[in-house]
Amino acid sequence: MNFKNIKKVVASWFSRPWYPIAISAYPVMALLSANTGQVQPGVVVRPMVASVVFGGLLFLIVWLFTPGRQIHKAAFLTTLLLALFFTYGHAYIYIDQKFPDANYTIWLAVGWIILFFLGVFWTARPKLTFVSSAATLNTVALALLIMSLAQTSFGDGPRGAHALGLKNAPIDSNLVRSDDPPDVYFFLLDSYTRADLLKQAYGFDNSEFINELERREFFVAKCSQSNYVRTELSLASSLNMEYLQELDEAFTPKSIARRVLWDSLTHSAVRYNFESMGYETVGFETGFAWLDLTDADHYLSPPPISSGMTEFEALFLRTTAARYAQDLGLVDPDYLLGVGFRDRFNFIFNSIDGISKDQKPTFSYIHVISPHPPFVFDAEGNPTYPPDFWNDKGLYTPDLYQKGYVDQLQHLNKTMLDAIDTIITNSEVPPIIIIQGDHGPWMQPKEKRFLNMTAIYFPGHKDEIYSTISPVNIFRLVFNTYFGGKYDILEDVSYFSPVPNLYDFSEVPYPCNITDH
C-alpha cells in the first residue's frame, strides 16, 4: 500500500464519527494519570469497560431518537451529554470543597439539566450536520487519550525485577546463604503501635498477644520506635537499611517528589540482597500500587471479581453524575470498599499455608493494611461497615477511630498467631519472622505516633536483639547474624517531617522509660 492509499484510508477512518467512544474512555484514563503511582494500571479495566459500554449505548439511543437518524448529529449530541455526565462529579466536588456549608445539590442538578436541554436544542437545529467536524473531533479525542496515556507513567526506574531504586542502597555482595537457609517473613502491620501507647491512649491491654508471642520465643522490643512517621518513609528506610538522608540526593527538604521514594520500596536493598543469594520473593497486593511488588517471583492477589469496588472505581463514580446512584441506594461504594479490604486481608492469611510449604528459600514481604483504617473487622472478625466509624462529614473522630482501631487490632492479633503457628509448623528449617508496625496510630501527638510494634522470631540468636531497636537496623541484624553480613548497627533515631515536604526532617526524642525483661 503506497502513501496515497494510506492517507486515503486514514482520512476515511477519521471522517467517521467514532469520537464519542474515545471520549467515553478518556475520563478513566485521565483519572488514572492523575493518580499515577497510587494505583496499578489494571484497576482501569472494569471502569473502562463500563464507561465505553455506557458511551456506546448512549450513542445508540441518541442515534435512534435523532430525526433522520443522522449519525454525525447523534455523535456530537452524545459527546455533549457525555461531557455533562463526566464533569458533573468534578463540579460537585469543587463546590463542596469551596462552600462546604452551602445547599448547592439541587441548584447544581438544575443547572446541569438546563445545560442538557440547551445542548439538545442547539444541536437539533436543521442547519447543523456536524459532518465536517468529525475529523477534528476524532483527532482531539485521540489526542486526549494519547496525552493521558503518556502521563500515566510509573517513572523510569529499574528495568528489571532484580534491581535497585536508590543510588546509595547499602547492598552486600559478600553475603553467603547456608545449605539450609531459613525462610524470611516480613509482616508489616500498618499503624500497629506499642503496647504501652495502646494502654495509655486507648485503655487497651495488649499483654495477652505480647505474652503469646513471647511464649513462641519472639523477642518483643518494648522500646521500639519507628524512624519516620509516614508509611512510605518508614518502609523505605527499613527495606533499605539506611536513613533516607543518606540514600539519595532526591530526598532534599524542598522536594515533594515521590517517584524515587516509591521505587525504593519495590526495588529495595533488602530484596536485592535476598535475590542475590537465590531467594525467591513473595509479594501481595495491598490496594496501593507504590507498595506492591508486582515483579516479584510470586505476586499474589485475590480474584478481582470477588474483591469489591476498588478505591479507584469509587473515586471514578464520584466524579460523574452516577454519584447519585449512591444517594439513591443503587450502589454503595463504601460497602464495596470494605469488601475489597477484607478480601485482601483474608487472601493474605489464607495463602500463608501454601507459602510456608514452598521448598525453595523465600523472602515474603507481607504488608497488611491493618489495624490501619478503613475498619472492616470487629474484634471477632465479623464484617463491619466502614462509614460507621466516620462522622457526618466523613471524618474519623477520636472515639470512633479508637473503637475501630482496637477492634480491628484484636482480630489481627488472633489471625497473626494462627499464621505464626502455621509457618513454624510447616518450616523444616526454623524461619525468621519479623512483625513490625511502620508507625503508630493517627490522632496521637507527634512524638507518640512513632511508637511502633516490633516483634522478631530469631531462632538461636534471640539474645542479639535489643529493646530499643528501630526498623532501620532490623535487616542489618538479619544479614549480619544469618548470612555473614558486615553491616554496622546504626544509632536508632526518629525524624518527623510535614506534608507535603516529606524530606524536611527534624529529629524527635527517642526515650525509653520501659524496663525490658
MARLO-638517 format. One line per field, with one value per residue (C-alpha): residue number from 1; x negated, y negated, z negated. Coordinates in steps of 0.5 Angstrom, whole numbers, padded with zeros to 4 digits. Layout:
! MARLO-638517
resi = NUM | ...
u = X | ...
v = Y | ...
w = Z | ...
***
This chain:
! MARLO-638517
resi = 1 | 2 | 3 | 4 | 5 | 6 | 7 | 8 | 9 | 10 | 11 | 12 | 13 | 14 | 15 | 16 | 17 | 18 | 19 | 20 | 21 | 22 | 23 | 24 | 25 | 26 | 27 | 28 | 29 | 30 | 31 | 32 | 33 | 34 | 35 | 36 | 37 | 38 | 39 | 40 | 41 | 42 | 43 | 44 | 45 | 46 | 47 | 48 | 49 | 50 | 51 | 52 | 53 | 54 | 55 | 56 | 57 | 58 | 59 | 60 | 61 | 62 | 63 | 64 | 65 | 66 | 67 | 68 | 69 | 70 | 71 | 72 | 73 | 74 | 75 | 76 | 77 | 78 | 79 | 80 | 81 | 82 | 83 | 84 | 85 | 86 | 87 | 88 | 89 | 90 | 91 | 92 | 93 | 94 | 95 | 96 | 97 | 98 | 99 | 100 | 101 | 102 | 103 | 104 | 105 | 106 | 107 | 108 | 109 | 110 | 111 | 112 | 113 | 114 | 115 | 116 | 117 | 118 | 119 | 120 | 121 | 122 | 123 | 124 | 125 | 126 | 127 | 128 | 129 | 130 | 131 | 132 | 133 | 134 | 135 | 136 | 137 | 138 | 139 | 140 | 141 | 142 | 143 | 144 | 145 | 146 | 147 | 148 | 149 | 150 | 151 | 152 | 153 | 154 | 155 | 156 | 157 | 158 | 159 | 160 | 161 | 162 | 163 | 164 | 165 | 166 | 167 | 168 | 169 | 170 | 171 | 172 | 173 | 174 | 175 | 176 | 177 | 178 | 179 | 180 | 181 | 182 | 183 | 184 | 185 | 186 | 187 | 188 | 189 | 190 | 191 | 192 | 193 | 194 | 195 | 196 | 197 | 198 | 199 | 200 | 201 | 202 | 203 | 204 | 205 | 206 | 207 | 208 | 209 | 210 | 211 | 212 | 213 | 214 | 215 | 216 | 217 | 218 | 219 | 220 | 221 | 222 | 223 | 224 | 225 | 226 | 227 | 228 | 229 | 230 | 231 | 232 | 233 | 234 | 235 | 236 | 237 | 238 | 239 | 240 | 241 | 242 | 243 | 244 | 245 | 246 | 247 | 248 | 249 | 250 | 251 | 252 | 253 | 254 | 255 | 256 | 257 | 258 | 259 | 260 | 261 | 262 | 263 | 264 | 265 | 266 | 267 | 268 | 269 | 270 | 271 | 272 | 273 | 274 | 275 | 276 | 277 | 278 | 279 | 280 | 281 | 282 | 283 | 284 | 285 | 286 | 287 | 288 | 289 | 290 | 291 | 292 | 293 | 294 | 295 | 296 | 297 | 298 | 299 | 300 | 301 | 302 | 303 | 304 | 305 | 306 | 307 | 308 | 309 | 310 | 311 | 312 | 313 | 314 | 315 | 316 | 317 | 318 | 319 | 320 | 321 | 322 | 323 | 324 | 325 | 326 | 327 | 328 | 329 | 330 | 331 | 332 | 333 | 334 | 335 | 336 | 337 | 338 | 339 | 340 | 341 | 342 | 343 | 344 | 345 | 346 | 347 | 348 | 349 | 350 | 351 | 352 | 353 | 354 | 355 | 356 | 357 | 358 | 359 | 360 | 361 | 362 | 363 | 364 | 365 | 366 | 367 | 368 | 369 | 370 | 371 | 372 | 373 | 374 | 375 | 376 | 377 | 378 | 379 | 380 | 381 | 382 | 383 | 384 | 385 | 386 | 387 | 388 | 389 | 390 | 391 | 392 | 393 | 394 | 395 | 396 | 397 | 398 | 399 | 400 | 401 | 402 | 403 | 404 | 405 | 406 | 407 | 408 | 409 | 410 | 411 | 412 | 413 | 414 | 415 | 416 | 417 | 418 | 419 | 420 | 421 | 422 | 423 | 424 | 425 | 426 | 427 | 428 | 429 | 430 | 431 | 432 | 433 | 434 | 435 | 436 | 437 | 438 | 439 | 440 | 441 | 442 | 443 | 444 | 445 | 446 | 447 | 448 | 449 | 450 | 451 | 452 | 453 | 454 | 455 | 456 | 457 | 458 | 459 | 460 | 461 | 462 | 463 | 464 | 465 | 466 | 467 | 468 | 469 | 470 | 471 | 472 | 473 | 474 | 475 | 476 | 477 | 478 | 479 | 480 | 481 | 482 | 483 | 484 | 485 | 486 | 487 | 488 | 489 | 490 | 491 | 492 | 493 | 494 | 495 | 496 | 497 | 498 | 499 | 500 | 501 | 502 | 503 | 504 | 505 | 506 | 507 | 508 | 509 | 510 | 511 | 512 | 513 | 514 | 515 | 516 | 517
u = 0000 | -0003 | -0003 | 0003 | 0007 | 0005 | 0007 | 0014 | 0015 | 0013 | 0018 | 0023 | 0023 | 0022 | 0028 | 0033 | 0036 | 0032 | 0030 | 0036 | 0033 | 0026 | 0029 | 0032 | 0025 | 0022 | 0024 | 0022 | 0015 | 0015 | 0016 | 0011 | 0006 | 0008 | 0007 | 0000 | -0004 | 0002 | 0006 | 0004 | 0006 | 0010 | 0015 | 0018 | 0020 | 0027 | 0029 | 0026 | 0031 | 0037 | 0035 | 0034 | 0040 | 0044 | 0042 | 0043 | 0051 | 0052 | 0049 | 0054 | 0060 | 0059 | 0058 | 0065 | 0068 | 0065 | 0069 | 0067 | 0062 | 0056 | 0050 | 0046 | 0051 | 0052 | 0045 | 0044 | 0050 | 0047 | 0041 | 0044 | 0048 | 0042 | 0038 | 0044 | 0044 | 0037 | 0036 | 0042 | 0038 | 0032 | 0036 | 0040 | 0033 | 0030 | 0036 | 0037 | 0029 | 0030 | 0037 | 0038 | 0044 | 0048 | 0054 | 0052 | 0054 | 0061 | 0058 | 0052 | 0057 | 0062 | 0056 | 0054 | 0061 | 0061 | 0055 | 0057 | 0063 | 0059 | 0055 | 0060 | 0064 | 0057 | 0055 | 0062 | 0062 | 0063 | 0057 | 0052 | 0050 | 0043 | 0040 | 0034 | 0033 | 0032 | 0024 | 0023 | 0027 | 0024 | 0017 | 0018 | 0021 | 0015 | 0010 | 0013 | 0013 | 0005 | 0004 | 0007 | 0003 | -0003 | -0002 | -0001 | -0008 | -0011 | -0017 | -0024 | -0026 | -0030 | -0028 | -0029 | -0026 | -0033 | -0035 | -0036 | -0032 | -0037 | -0044 | -0047 | -0043 | -0047 | -0048 | -0053 | -0056 | -0059 | -0053 | -0053 | -0047 | -0048 | -0046 | -0039 | -0037 | -0032 | -0025 | -0024 | -0018 | -0017 | -0010 | -0009 | -0003 | -0001 | 0000 | -0001 | -0003 | -0007 | -0003 | -0005 | -0001 | 0005 | 0006 | 0005 | 0008 | 0014 | 0014 | 0013 | 0009 | 0005 | 0001 | 0005 | 0002 | -0005 | -0005 | -0003 | -0009 | -0014 | -0011 | -0013 | -0020 | -0019 | -0023 | -0018 | -0022 | -0019 | -0022 | -0022 | -0020 | -0020 | -0025 | -0020 | -0012 | -0009 | -0009 | -0013 | -0019 | -0019 | -0019 | -0024 | -0029 | -0027 | -0028 | -0034 | -0037 | -0039 | -0036 | -0033 | -0038 | -0044 | -0041 | -0039 | -0040 | -0033 | -0031 | -0032 | -0028 | -0025 | -0023 | -0016 | -0017 | -0016 | -0018 | -0025 | -0022 | -0017 | -0022 | -0026 | -0020 | -0019 | -0027 | -0030 | -0037 | -0034 | -0030 | -0036 | -0041 | -0036 | -0035 | -0043 | -0043 | -0038 | -0032 | -0025 | -0021 | -0014 | -0009 | -0002 | 0003 | 0004 | 0009 | 0003 | -0001 | -0007 | -0007 | -0006 | -0012 | -0009 | -0015 | -0016 | -0017 | -0011 | -0006 | 0001 | 0007 | 0015 | 0019 | 0022 | 0029 | 0029 | 0025 | 0031 | 0030 | 0023 | 0022 | 0020 | 0027 | 0031 | 0027 | 0029 | 0036 | 0036 | 0033 | 0039 | 0047 | 0047 | 0045 | 0053 | 0053 | 0050 | 0055 | 0061 | 0058 | 0057 | 0050 | 0046 | 0038 | 0036 | 0039 | 0036 | 0029 | 0030 | 0031 | 0024 | 0020 | 0023 | 0022 | 0014 | 0013 | 0016 | 0013 | 0006 | 0007 | 0011 | 0004 | -0001 | 0000 | -0002 | -0008 | -0011 | -0011 | -0015 | -0021 | -0025 | -0028 | -0023 | -0023 | -0016 | -0014 | -0007 | -0004 | 0002 | 0007 | 0009 | 0010 | 0010 | 0017 | 0021 | 0024 | 0027 | 0027 | 0030 | 0026 | 0029 | 0027 | 0034 | 0035 | 0036 | 0039 | 0033 | 0037 | 0040 | 0033 | 0034 | 0038 | 0043 | 0037 | 0034 | 0028 | 0026 | 0027 | 0022 | 0027 | 0030 | 0022 | 0021 | 0027 | 0025 | 0017 | 0018 | 0023 | 0019 | 0013 | 0016 | 0018 | 0011 | 0008 | 0011 | 0010 | 0003 | 0002 | 0005 | 0001 | -0006 | -0004 | -0003 | -0009 | -0013 | -0010 | -0011 | -0018 | -0023 | -0029 | -0027 | -0025 | -0026 | -0019 | -0019 | -0013 | -0013 | -0009 | -0011 | -0009 | -0003 | 0004 | 0007 | 0009 | 0004 | -0001 | -0007 | -0012 | -0007 | -0006 | -0013 | -0012 | -0011 | -0010 | -0017 | -0017 | -0022 | -0023 | -0030 | -0032 | -0038 | -0040 | -0035 | -0040 | -0043 | -0036 | -0036 | -0029 | -0031 | -0032 | -0028 | -0027 | -0033 | -0037 | -0033 | -0035 | -0042 | -0042 | -0039 | -0044 | -0050 | -0047 | -0045 | -0049 | -0055 | -0054 | -0058 | -0053 | -0055 | -0049 | -0046 | -0044 | -0037 | -0034 | -0027 | -0025 | -0019 | -0017 | -0011 | -0006 | -0008 | -0015 | -0016 | -0024 | -0024 | -0027 | -0027 | -0030 | -0025 | -0026 | -0027 | -0026 | -0026 | -0022 | -0020 | -0024 | -0025 | -0025
v = 0000 | -0007 | -0013 | -0016 | -0010 | -0010 | -0017 | -0016 | -0010 | -0015 | -0021 | -0016 | -0013 | -0020 | -0022 | -0017 | -0020 | -0015 | -0020 | -0019 | -0012 | -0015 | -0021 | -0015 | -0012 | -0019 | -0020 | -0014 | -0015 | -0022 | -0020 | -0014 | -0019 | -0024 | -0018 | -0015 | -0011 | -0011 | -0005 | 0001 | -0001 | 0006 | 0002 | -0002 | 0005 | 0005 | -0002 | -0003 | 0003 | 0000 | -0007 | -0005 | -0001 | -0007 | -0011 | -0006 | -0005 | -0013 | -0014 | -0008 | -0011 | -0018 | -0016 | -0012 | -0019 | -0023 | -0026 | -0022 | -0018 | -0023 | -0019 | -0026 | -0030 | -0024 | -0023 | -0031 | -0031 | -0024 | -0028 | -0034 | -0029 | -0025 | -0032 | -0034 | -0027 | -0026 | -0033 | -0033 | -0030 | -0034 | -0041 | -0038 | -0036 | -0043 | -0047 | -0042 | -0044 | -0051 | -0052 | -0046 | -0049 | -0051 | -0048 | -0047 | -0040 | -0042 | -0048 | -0044 | -0039 | -0044 | -0048 | -0041 | -0040 | -0047 | -0045 | -0039 | -0042 | -0048 | -0043 | -0039 | -0045 | -0048 | -0041 | -0040 | -0046 | -0043 | -0047 | -0044 | -0037 | -0036 | -0032 | -0037 | -0037 | -0029 | -0029 | -0035 | -0032 | -0025 | -0028 | -0032 | -0026 | -0021 | -0027 | -0027 | -0019 | -0019 | -0025 | -0022 | -0015 | -0019 | -0022 | -0015 | -0013 | -0010 | -0013 | -0011 | -0007 | 0000 | 0004 | 0011 | 0014 | 0015 | 0008 | 0002 | -0004 | -0008 | -0010 | -0009 | -0003 | 0001 | 0008 | 0013 | 0017 | 0022 | 0025 | 0032 | 0037 | 0043 | 0050 | 0050 | 0043 | 0040 | 0037 | 0030 | 0027 | 0019 | 0018 | 0010 | 0009 | 0002 | -0003 | 0002 | -0001 | 0001 | 0004 | -0002 | -0007 | -0002 | -0002 | -0010 | -0012 | -0007 | -0004 | 0003 | 0008 | 0012 | 0016 | 0023 | 0022 | 0020 | 0026 | 0031 | 0028 | 0029 | 0036 | 0037 | 0035 | 0028 | 0022 | 0016 | 0010 | 0006 | -0001 | 0000 | -0007 | -0008 | -0012 | -0016 | -0018 | -0016 | -0009 | -0011 | -0014 | -0009 | -0003 | -0006 | -0007 | 0000 | 0004 | 0000 | 0001 | -0007 | -0014 | -0017 | -0023 | -0018 | -0014 | -0019 | -0026 | -0026 | -0027 | -0034 | -0039 | -0043 | -0036 | -0034 | -0028 | -0021 | -0017 | -0015 | -0014 | -0009 | -0006 | -0005 | -0001 | 0004 | 0005 | 0004 | 0006 | 0012 | 0015 | 0014 | 0018 | 0024 | 0025 | 0024 | 0030 | 0034 | 0033 | 0032 | 0026 | 0026 | 0020 | 0019 | 0014 | 0008 | 0004 | -0001 | -0001 | -0004 | 0002 | 0007 | 0012 | 0013 | 0016 | 0021 | 0028 | 0029 | 0023 | 0026 | 0022 | 0024 | 0025 | 0019 | 0020 | 0022 | 0016 | 0011 | 0004 | 0001 | -0006 | -0008 | -0006 | -0009 | -0016 | -0015 | -0014 | -0020 | -0024 | -0023 | -0024 | -0017 | -0019 | -0020 | -0012 | -0012 | -0017 | -0013 | -0007 | -0003 | -0002 | -0003 | -0005 | -0005 | 0002 | 0005 | 0001 | 0005 | 0012 | 0010 | 0009 | 0015 | 0020 | 0017 | 0019 | 0026 | 0027 | 0026 | 0030 | 0036 | 0036 | 0037 | 0044 | 0045 | 0040 | 0044 | 0050 | 0048 | 0052 | 0046 | 0041 | 0035 | 0028 | 0026 | 0018 | 0018 | 0011 | 0012 | 0006 | 0007 | 0004 | -0002 | -0004 | -0003 | 0001 | 0007 | 0012 | 0012 | 0016 | 0023 | 0022 | 0020 | 0015 | 0008 | 0002 | -0003 | -0009 | -0007 | -0010 | -0017 | -0023 | -0026 | -0030 | -0023 | -0024 | -0020 | -0023 | -0020 | -0016 | -0013 | -0012 | -0009 | -0004 | -0001 | -0001 | 0003 | 0008 | 0009 | 0010 | 0015 | 0019 | 0018 | 0021 | 0027 | 0028 | 0027 | 0032 | 0037 | 0035 | 0036 | 0043 | 0045 | 0042 | 0045 | 0052 | 0052 | 0050 | 0055 | 0050 | 0045 | 0039 | 0031 | 0028 | 0020 | 0017 | 0009 | 0003 | -0002 | -0008 | -0009 | -0011 | -0017 | -0022 | -0022 | -0027 | -0028 | -0024 | -0018 | -0017 | -0014 | -0008 | -0002 | 0005 | 0009 | 0017 | 0022 | 0029 | 0030 | 0037 | 0039 | 0031 | 0028 | 0025 | 0021 | 0016 | 0010 | 0007 | 0000 | 0003 | -0001 | 0001 | -0002 | 0004 | 0010 | 0013 | 0010 | 0015 | 0021 | 0020 | 0020 | 0026 | 0031 | 0029 | 0026 | 0019 | 0014 | 0008 | 0003 | 0002 | -0005 | -0010 | -0009 | -0016 | -0018 | -0024 | -0028 | -0031 | -0035 | -0034 | -0036 | -0037 | -0030 | -0030 | -0036 | -0032 | -0034 | -0030 | -0028 | -0025 | -0017 | -0016 | -0009 | -0009 | -0002 | 0004 | 0009 | 0017
w = 0000 | 0002 | -0002 | 0002 | 0001 | -0007 | -0007 | -0004 | -0009 | -0015 | -0012 | -0011 | -0018 | -0021 | -0017 | -0021 | -0028 | -0033 | -0038 | -0043 | -0044 | -0045 | -0050 | -0054 | -0055 | -0057 | -0064 | -0066 | -0063 | -0066 | -0073 | -0072 | -0070 | -0076 | -0081 | -0078 | -0083 | -0087 | -0084 | -0079 | -0072 | -0072 | -0076 | -0070 | -0066 | -0070 | -0070 | -0063 | -0060 | -0064 | -0061 | -0054 | -0054 | -0057 | -0052 | -0046 | -0049 | -0050 | -0042 | -0040 | -0044 | -0042 | -0034 | -0035 | -0037 | -0032 | -0027 | -0020 | -0025 | -0023 | -0026 | -0026 | -0029 | -0034 | -0035 | -0037 | -0042 | -0045 | -0046 | -0050 | -0054 | -0056 | -0058 | -0062 | -0065 | -0067 | -0069 | -0074 | -0080 | -0079 | -0079 | -0085 | -0089 | -0087 | -0090 | -0096 | -0098 | -0097 | -0100 | -0105 | -0108 | -0102 | -0100 | -0093 | -0091 | -0088 | -0084 | -0081 | -0079 | -0076 | -0072 | -0069 | -0067 | -0064 | -0060 | -0058 | -0054 | -0052 | -0048 | -0045 | -0043 | -0040 | -0037 | -0034 | -0029 | -0022 | -0019 | -0024 | -0021 | -0024 | -0018 | -0017 | -0025 | -0025 | -0023 | -0028 | -0034 | -0033 | -0033 | -0039 | -0043 | -0040 | -0043 | -0049 | -0050 | -0048 | -0053 | -0059 | -0057 | -0056 | -0063 | -0066 | -0068 | -0074 | -0073 | -0069 | -0075 | -0075 | -0068 | -0072 | -0078 | -0081 | -0081 | -0086 | -0087 | -0090 | -0088 | -0095 | -0097 | -0102 | -0099 | -0101 | -0095 | -0100 | -0104 | -0104 | -0104 | -0108 | -0106 | -0110 | -0109 | -0113 | -0110 | -0112 | -0113 | -0114 | -0117 | -0116 | -0120 | -0118 | -0124 | -0129 | -0136 | -0142 | -0148 | -0153 | -0148 | -0147 | -0154 | -0156 | -0150 | -0149 | -0155 | -0152 | -0155 | -0149 | -0154 | -0152 | -0145 | -0147 | -0152 | -0147 | -0142 | -0148 | -0149 | -0142 | -0143 | -0140 | -0142 | -0143 | -0143 | -0149 | -0147 | -0139 | -0136 | -0128 | -0124 | -0121 | -0122 | -0115 | -0112 | -0105 | -0109 | -0115 | -0110 | -0105 | -0111 | -0114 | -0107 | -0105 | -0112 | -0112 | -0114 | -0108 | -0108 | -0107 | -0101 | -0095 | -0093 | -0091 | -0099 | -0100 | -0104 | -0099 | -0095 | -0094 | -0089 | -0091 | -0085 | -0087 | -0094 | -0091 | -0087 | -0093 | -0096 | -0090 | -0089 | -0096 | -0098 | -0103 | -0097 | -0092 | -0098 | -0098 | -0091 | -0090 | -0095 | -0091 | -0095 | -0091 | -0093 | -0095 | -0095 | -0096 | -0093 | -0098 | -0094 | -0094 | -0087 | -0091 | -0096 | -0091 | -0089 | -0082 | -0079 | -0085 | -0083 | -0087 | -0087 | -0090 | -0089 | -0091 | -0085 | -0082 | -0082 | -0089 | -0091 | -0091 | -0089 | -0089 | -0091 | -0084 | -0082 | -0088 | -0086 | -0079 | -0081 | -0085 | -0079 | -0075 | -0075 | -0077 | -0084 | -0085 | -0085 | -0092 | -0094 | -0091 | -0095 | -0088 | -0090 | -0096 | -0094 | -0102 | -0103 | -0097 | -0099 | -0106 | -0102 | -0098 | -0104 | -0107 | -0101 | -0101 | -0109 | -0108 | -0102 | -0105 | -0111 | -0107 | -0103 | -0109 | -0109 | -0102 | -0102 | -0108 | -0105 | -0099 | -0099 | -0096 | -0100 | -0100 | -0103 | -0104 | -0104 | -0107 | -0108 | -0112 | -0112 | -0119 | -0124 | -0120 | -0117 | -0114 | -0120 | -0116 | -0122 | -0129 | -0135 | -0133 | -0125 | -0123 | -0118 | -0119 | -0115 | -0114 | -0115 | -0122 | -0124 | -0121 | -0123 | -0118 | -0115 | -0113 | -0118 | -0124 | -0131 | -0137 | -0140 | -0133 | -0131 | -0138 | -0137 | -0130 | -0131 | -0138 | -0135 | -0128 | -0132 | -0136 | -0130 | -0127 | -0134 | -0133 | -0126 | -0127 | -0132 | -0127 | -0122 | -0126 | -0128 | -0121 | -0119 | -0125 | -0124 | -0116 | -0116 | -0116 | -0118 | -0123 | -0120 | -0121 | -0123 | -0123 | -0126 | -0125 | -0125 | -0121 | -0126 | -0131 | -0130 | -0128 | -0132 | -0137 | -0139 | -0134 | -0139 | -0140 | -0133 | -0133 | -0138 | -0134 | -0135 | -0134 | -0135 | -0132 | -0132 | -0131 | -0132 | -0136 | -0136 | -0140 | -0145 | -0140 | -0139 | -0144 | -0147 | -0143 | -0136 | -0130 | -0123 | -0120 | -0124 | -0124 | -0117 | -0118 | -0124 | -0120 | -0115 | -0120 | -0124 | -0119 | -0112 | -0114 | -0113 | -0116 | -0117 | -0122 | -0127 | -0127 | -0132 | -0133 | -0131 | -0130 | -0125 | -0124 | -0117 | -0115 | -0109 | -0103 | -0105 | -0107 | -0107 | -0111 | -0117 | -0124 | -0130 | -0135 | -0142 | -0143 | -0150 | -0153 | -0160 | -0160 | -0164 | -0159 | -0161
***
